[in-house]
């Protein structure tokens, strides 16, 4: 049986590419892990900002509107509007 690439110094030729392949796979893997971590962190930050804005708006409306049922309806309406953006 004839080999396509004869061994060099007793080792197969592909063996010299193993460190390059491992380095490439490791760097791509670490980049993907970092990307996912930052994406999740950013998603949580955006959700917290939207919730804070909704809370601030709700508080401002409660202070500016009379304490009858109007305030309760307004905050319920605003809460339902922000739920659309948080999904």
C-alpha positions, 0 to 999 in steps of 0.5 A: 500500500502506497502512502500519499504523503511519506512520513517526515522524520518518522512522523506523519506530515499532518502532525505539524498542523495539529498545534495550528488547528488546536490554536484556531479551535481554542481561539474561536471557542473562546470568542464564541463564549465571550460573545454569548456572555456579553450578549446575555449581560447586555440583554439583562441591562436593556431589560433593567433600563426599560423596567426602570423607565417604566417604574419612573413613568408610573411613579410620575403619573401616580403623583400627577393624577388624582388618587381616584381610579384614574391612576390605577387605570393609567399605570395598568395601561402603561404596564401593559404597553411596556410588556410589549417591548420587554418580550 
